[in-house]
């Protein structure tokens, strides 16, 4: 097996299991950019290896519908054709995204249920129900000639789930009896001791807020957190409030879930936003997108007073019911601060539960190991610190070093009847996608964007007579967004004039030489004299 993403990082989950002529892909996710990736919307895995071996890919198998597990799918299926295996709920949530990204390509979806086993060449792939923060979440087991390779996916052991559907502990135990050769386990919450609280405990925290709030109650969470939204409807009924929804993705997901029966909205509780405006504030609850500070989300626009459909009122209470994705903290705090300034009480930390994680704590991770009793073990869905701590836990449970692996993206783990070892690296990496939707933003483009954002743009304009090999007139320097010591641009211009004057006619006739030399001279001067690195753009005009 090999990971194309999702190891040594949070997000971009995508792994492959390869045996003979068969390859199966487990999940196909995205991650979000860090602060250095200016203008980048999402990051997806490099699918070069799968494209090069597309005739051998038997299918993509999805654990659940969160973006870090499914968001890269359009970018893979834009390059290869293979079936996608997923539950009905996962299919419902991702289908419109596939239609938007690949409108002219027919995707072959194979709908499965937890417990189903599917042939994939000589491999067999099984979906096993496990609890998480979204319905129809599954672990995936791949039956190979050396035993089961088990991907836990995102999981926790919730014994009182909101939808009443428990993890299939019996099947995990049976797999342990039959022989799990490799366990690839979620490690996101490995730093948290004990057992994670049940999703159903959030109801107690919601009840307290709903009863104490004098005005409207707003709650923001991920648009895919169906169980959390179900509890808002239940609590609204219990406390005499009506629920309106703002945010396109949340509205769409609730419509899908309502049609499929994954959300049970009590009669008379759901209202349109216009109706909510006519009710007394203490009878209103509002579900809204924007938990990660997304610039165009409803909550962020409300915090700026720019959302035409709804404005924050003095006396509102917002429940921040989500965990920040690393890198989003700044945007989230700015949103929260603006809400406070408008008179909204924001509850983001509380002694009572307003959010619980969908990922296993330490004792749940140990329970998965004890149930499945794998021969080899490797943490995934975690950064290096998570991988290290998970491995320490495995050692504490008696696993020797040679049966514990710390995976790196692109380095295959090869297993046979006798041992397991790392193989030769396969193509992998990150592919950056900006708001154009076109993947493949290069490091050079990122560097240029960084320079522009920090030090602006300096434009060199040079006219050249290529017939006689002469510079026509004086070269000029213009700037945008540039700020430096007084006289710096003028000195740079003088230096460029002197450098061009030293060129002979044949050198001046070489327009590319003129462009490169002038750019290098000004760039070096700016860095040395002004400690600045603006983007230098040279325009050489032939006259």
N, C-alpha and C positions, 0 to 999 in steps of 0.2 A: 504494500500500500504506500501511497505518497499523499502528502498534503500540498495543494496548490495555494492554500491560504488557511487562516484560522488557527495557526500554531505560532506561539510567540507574539500573538496579537489578539485583540478582541475584534471580531468581525471578519468579513471576507472568507467565511467558512466554505471550503470546497476541498474534498478529498476524493481519491480514486482507489479502487481495489482492482488489481490486474492479475489475471491468471491465464496463461496460454494466449489464446486469441481474443479473450474477453476483457473488457474494461467496463466497470460500472462507476458512475460518479455519484457521490453522496453530497448533496446540497450544492448550491451555487450562489453564494452570497456576495454582498458588497460591504464596504466599510466607509466611514466618513473621513473627510480630509482633516489634517491638522492645520495649525495656524500658519504654517509655512507654505501650504498649497493654495496660493492665492487664485481665486476664480474657479477652483475645482469643486464640483458638486459631490461626486462619489468616486470611490476607488474600487476596482474589480480585479480579480486575479488575471494573470496572464494565461490565456488558454492555448498557447502555442502547442504544447504537448498533445492536448486533445484534438486540436485541428490536424496535426501531423498524423494522428492515429484514429481519425474519425471513423474509418471503416470498422474499427474494433469496439467502438463505444456502443454498448447495448442499451444504455438509458441513463437518465438522471433521476435519482431517487431523493425525494425531499422529506426532511424530518418534520418541518412545520413552516408556517407562512411568514415568519419574521424576515425583515429585509436583509439581515446579515446572513441569512440562509437561502434566500430566493432572489435577492435583488440583482444578482449578476446574470440571471438566466437569459434575459433578452440578448445580452452581449455574447454569450456562448452560442445560443441557437441562431444568432445571425451569421455564424460561421460554420456550424455543423447541423446535421439533421439527425435526430434521435428521439425516441419517445420519452415523455416525462411522467414519472409515477408519483402520485400524491393522493392524499385523501380528498374527499369531496369539498370539505371546508377550505383546505389549502388551495385547491383549484379555483374555487369561487373568488378567493381574495386576490389571486395573481392573474387571472385570465384577462382582466381589463388592461393590466399593465403590459401583458404580452401583446395584446391587440394594438395598443398605442405605439409600442416600440417596433413591432414587426407586423404592420397591418396587412402585408401582402403574403405572409408566410403562414401556412397552415401547420399549427403545432399539434402533434399527436399526444394528447393527454390520456393516460391510463389511470382511471380512478380506482383506488384501493381502499381497504378498510384495515384498521388495526387487527393483526392476526393473519392477514393474507401473506402468502408466500408466492413470489413471482420468479419464473425462470429468466435468467439473463445469460444466454449462451449456456456454458457449463456451470455457471454460478447460480445460486439461489439467494434471493433477497427477501427478508422477512420484516414486516412492520410490527412493532411491539408498542402497545399503548403505555405512555408514561406521562405524568403530570408536569405542567409548566404553566405559563401565564396566558396560554392561548389554547383554544379547543383543538382536538385531534392532533396532539403532539405525539410523535413516535420516535422511539429508538429504532435503529436499523441494524439488522444482523445480516452479514453476508456469509453464506455457507461455502467455504473453500475446501480444497482437497486436504488441507492441513487443520481444519477446524473452523469455528465461527470467528469472524472478525466483527466485533460488536461496537457500533457507534452509539453512545448514549444520546447524542444530540443534547440540546438544552433540557435539563430535567431537574425535578425535585421530587421528593416523596411526600405528597400532600394527602393525608388520610381523611380530610374533610373538604374535598374540592367543591367549588361552587356548583359545577355541573354534575356532581355525584359520580363521575367516572374515574375510578381508581387506576393507578399504575398496575400493570399485569405482573405482579411480583412472582406469581407461579411460573410464568414463562421464563422470566429471568433465571429463576432457580433451575428450571429444566435445561436451559442453555448451559448453565454451569455443570450440570450432570453430563450433558452430551459432549462438552469440550469447547470452551472459549479459548482460542489460541491467542487472541489479542483484544484487549479492552481499550478503547479510545474514549476517555471520559472527559466530560465537561469539568472545568476546573476554575470557573470564574469566581466562585465564592469560597474557595479553599481556605482563605484567610479567616473565615468566620467560624468560630467553634459552635458545637452543638447542632441543633436541628433548626431549619428554617421554619418560621411560622406559616401556618396555613393561610391561603388566600382568603378564606372565610373570616379570618380574624379582623380583616379590614372593615367589616361591617360595624364592629364596635366603635372604631374610630370615626367612621362616617356618621354613625348615630349621634355621637357626642357633638360633632360640629353642626349637623343639621338641626339639632334641638337648641343649641346655644346661639346660632347665628340669628341676628335680628333682621338682616336684609337677605339679599339673594345669596345663594351658595353656588359658586362656580367650581368645577373640578377639571383639571387638565391631566391627561395621561396619554399614553401611546394610543393611536387610533386602532391598533390591533389588540389592545388589552380588553378583550370582550368580557371576561369575567369581572373586571373592575367596573365596567359600564353597567353590567347586569346588577351589580350591588347598588349602584347609584339609583337605578329605577326602583329596586326593592325598598331602599331606604326612603326614597321620596314618597312612596305609597304609605310607608309606616308613619312618616312625620307630616303628612298633609301637604306635600309640594308637588308641582308639576315639572316635567323635565323637557327642556328644549336643547337642541344640539346645534353647534356652530363649528364649521370646518368641513370642507368637502370630503376629505378622506374618512373622517369619523362618520359623517352622514352616510356615505356610500357603504362602509363596512357594516353599519347598523342595519341598513336596508338588506344587505346580503344575509346577515345573520338572522334577521327577522324572518326572511323568506325560507331559510333552511332550518329554522327552529332552534338556533343556538342562543338566541336571546328571547326571553319571555317577558314582554313588556305588559305590566298590569293595565287593564282597561282604564282609559281616561287619564293616564299619567303622562303620556307623550303628547306634547303640544308643539305648534310652530312658534318660531321666534316672535312673530308679530303678536301672537296671543299672549306670550309671556310678558310683553311690555305693558299689557293692560291689566295684569294681575298685581295684587299687592306684593311687594318685594319678598316678604317672608313666606310666600307661597310658591317661590320659583327656585329651581335648580337648573344649572346650565352645564352641559358637557362641552368641552372645547379642546381643540388641538393647540399645539404650541408648547408642549412640555419640554422640548429641547431648545427653545429660543429660536426656532426657525423664523427667518426674517419675514416671510410672507404668511405666516400662520395667523389664525384669528386672534389668539391671545396676545401675540406680540403687537399686532396692529391695534388691539384694544388698549394695550399699555401705553401706546403713543397717541391715543385719541384719534386714530386714523381709520377705524373700522366702522364703516357706514351703517352696518346692520345692528351694532350694539356698542354702547359706551359703558365704561366703568362708572359706578355710582358710589358716592359716600355711603359706607355701611356694608358694602359687598364683602364677602369672604371667599377667598380662593384657596382650594386645597390642591397643593402641588403633589400629585400622587404618581410619582415616577422617579426613576433613578437616572441621574445625568449620565449621558454618554461622554466618556473622556474627550475633552476638547471643546465641549459645549458649555462648560461651566460659566465662562465670562458672559455669554449671551443670555444664559438663564438668570444670572444675578442682575444683569441690567434690566431684564424684564420685570423681575420681582421688585426691584427698587422703584421702577416707574409706577408699578401698581400701588405700592405703599404711598407714593407721592400723590396719587389720585384718591386716597382715602380708603383703599381696599386693604383689608386684613389678609395677609398671606400666611398660610400654615404650610411650612415646608419641613419642619422638624417638630415632633410632638411626642409626649410620653405615651401616647396611645397610637395604635397602628393606623396610618393613613396610606401606607404602601408596604408591600412585602415583595421580596425578590422571587423570581421564578426559577432561580438556580440553586442547586444543592449546597448545603453547608457541610462541614467536615464529617459529621456523623452519617449523613445521607450518602456522601461519597464512599465512606467505608462500607456502608450497607450494600451499595452496588457492587463493590469489590467482593464482599462476602457472599452475595447471592450468585454471582457469575463465576467466581473463582478462576479468573483468567490465568494463563501461563505467562504471557507477556502483558505489560501494562504501559500506557503512554497517555499523559494528559494533553488535551486539546482545549480549544476555546478559552485560552488564557495567555497572558503575557509571561515573559520569562520568570517573573517572581512567583506567579501562580504555578507554573510548571515545576519550579524548584520545590515549593512547599508541598505540592501534591506528591512528588517523588519521595519527600521525607516521610510523609504519611504512609506511603506504600512500604518503605523500608521498615517503618515502625510496626507494620503488619506482617513482617517476615519475608518480604520480597528482597532477594539479593540484587546487587547492582546489575548483573548481566541479564536480568529479566525486566528491567525498567529502562525506558527509552525517552529521551527528550528530543522530540521531533523538530525539524526545521523545514520550512517550506522548500519544496523541490528536491529534498533528499529522501529517496525511497527507503522504506524499511522492508527488507527482503527476508522471507521466512521459508524454511524447508522442514524436512522431518527432524532435523537435528538441532538447528539453531536459528537465530535471527541476527541480521547485521544490516548496517546501512550500505546502500548501493551507490551507483554513480548518479550524479546530479542530473535532473531533467530540467528543461526550460521552465522557469517560473518567474514571478515578480509581480509588480503592481502595474495596473493600467489606469491612468487618470482620465476622468471624464468631466468636462466642464459643461456649462449650461447650453452649449451647442448640441449636446447629446452625442458628439462624435468622440469615441474613445481614442486615447493615444497622445494626450498632451505630454510633450517631452520635458525633460529636465531643463533643457535650454530655454524653453518657453517659460517654465516656472521661475528660472533665474532672472529672465528679463522682467517678468511681472514683479518679482521681489525688488529688483533695482528701481523700477518705475515707482512702486509704492513707497519706497524709502527715500530715494534721491531724485526722482523725476526723470525727465527726458532732455537730452541735449542733441540738437539737430545741426549737423554740419552740411553746408550747401556750397558746392564747388562746381564752377563752370570750366570745362576744358575744351580747347580747340585741338582736336585730334589730328587735324591736317598738319599743323605746325608744331604740335607738342608743347602748347603753352597753356598756362592757367589764365583764364579771362577774368579780369577784375580781381577784387579781393574776396577770398572765401569768407562766408559769414557763419555766425553761430547764433542759433535761437534756442530757447529753452521753454519747457512747460513743467510746472511742478517742481522746479529746481530752486534750491536756496543754498547759497554758499557765501564765503568771504567776499567782501567788496572787491571788484576788479578781477575776480577769478576768471570769468568768462572772457573778458577782454585779453587777459594774459594768455589764456588758452588759444584765442584766435591769433594773437601775434606769433605764438610758438608754431601753430599750424602753418601760417603764411611763410615763416622762415624755413620750415621743413620742406614745404612744397617747392620753394625757390631753389633748394639744393638739388632737386631732381633734374636730370637731363631730359631733353625732348622725347627720347625713346621711352623713358620711364613714365613720363607724363601721358604718353599715348596709351599706356596700359591702364585703363580706367579702374580695373580691379585693384591694381597696385596702389593707385591714388586713394581709393576708398579704404583699403586695409591700413595703409600707412597713416593716414590722417586720423582714422578711428583709434589706432593703437597709441598714437602720440597724445591725443586728447584724453583718452582713458587713463593712461599712465600719469599724466600731469594732474588730473582730477584726484586720483587716488593719493599721490604723493603730497601735493600742496594742500588740498582741501579735505583729505580723508573721506572722500565721497566716491560712490560708485553708481552714477546715473547711467541709464541706458543711452548709449551713444549710437545715433543713427546718422549715417553719412549718405548724402544724396549727391552723386556726381552726374552732372548734366553735360552731355556732349553738344557742343555748338560749332 
